[in-house]
Amino acid sequence: MRCKKYEKNHIIIIIIAIAVITLAGMLFAGSGSASTIDVVGSISVQPVAEKLAETYKSKNANVKINVQGGGSSVGIRSAQDGTAEIGTSSKDLKNDDKKDLTEVTLGQDGIVIAVNNENSGTDLSKEQLKDVFSGKITN
């Protein structure tokens, strides 16, 4: 039910995102060798992750942070299988997804339903919108 997902849609970043970046920076700051951290996942989280990475890198030159999109499922899977140190998601983690991961909410999305003035549908309730997006209402 897509509307429910939008209604509850909040940006989730796999925990310790900032802690991982901070820890990596502390560990490698004095070593003289560059460390790389991969952040992968939700494209709606990507601009926020890029800003955080930019700010962190400006103070920690020995850390390279790669931020990539790919979608929430890719972010969750990448964090689980270790291909990324940090996975980002703009959807709730399912119970199966939570295994070996910890999550922290970074922010929430604002979702707007815009209706053209020529459309005869006005004053739709939240329930009616859910029914439209779930396919229950089709006219």
Secondary structure, 3 states (H helix, E strand, C coil): CHHHHHHHCEEEEECCHHHHHHHHHHHHHCCCCCEEEEEEECCCCHHHHHHHHHHHHHHCCCEEEEEEEECHHHHHHHHHHCCCCEEEECCCCCCCCCCCCCEEEEEECCCCCCCCCCCCCCCCCHHHHHHHHHCCCCC
